């Protein structure tokens, strides 16, 4: 009998704990919509993310490390990693979305061009990714984790 009582109490505690952990439904916002077609002028983030960026003379400037989107869904800026070798000594700078242009090359292969130079970007204000705040902050900002965020800890790097 005692075993049955303990089992019943344990089951009651387990179900109470499980139901207490169930998240409450979110309030507000319109119901999600499903599109029946892809918008005609849309492109994927893959067109930019982790792609190389070149200057007008076809010299590599850097690589797009992140795509910054407003809460309204508008792409606002890119984080471009410049300089360094294999992630060492690399600096991350923010550039406006419209500073990077998609251009076609020889056999219709597209690539990204920016009207700047690697040296100009290297001398620009740098940013680092703060994993706790989940945002980019100026390089000189103390990290919330107590240590600076290395390039290997940026979004997308594993």
MODA-V742521 format. One line per field, one symbol per residue. phi: phi as a letter, one per 30 degrees, with the letter a starting at -180 (. if undefined). psi: psi as a letter, one per 30 degrees, with the letter a starting at -180 (. if undefined). burial: # if it has 16 or more other ideal C-beta (glycine too) atoms within 10 Angstrom, else .. Layout:
phi->???
psi->???
burial->???
//
This chain:
phi->.dddddddddddddddddddddddddcjidddccdcadeecdbddedceicdbcddcicdclbdcacccdddjcdcabccdbiibhididbcbcbdeddccdbccfdiddacbbdabdddddcddcbbccdddhadbeeddddddjbdddedcdejcb
psi->eeeeeeeeeeeeeeeeeefffkkkkkllllkklkkflkkeglllfffekgklkllfggkkeakjflkkklffgkkelkkkklalkhfkgkkklkkleffkkkkklchgkllkkkilleeeefflklllkjeefhlklkefkkkfffkkjlefglkfk.
burial->...............................................#....###.....#######.........#######......######....#...........###.#.#..##.#.#####.....#......#.....#.#.##....
//
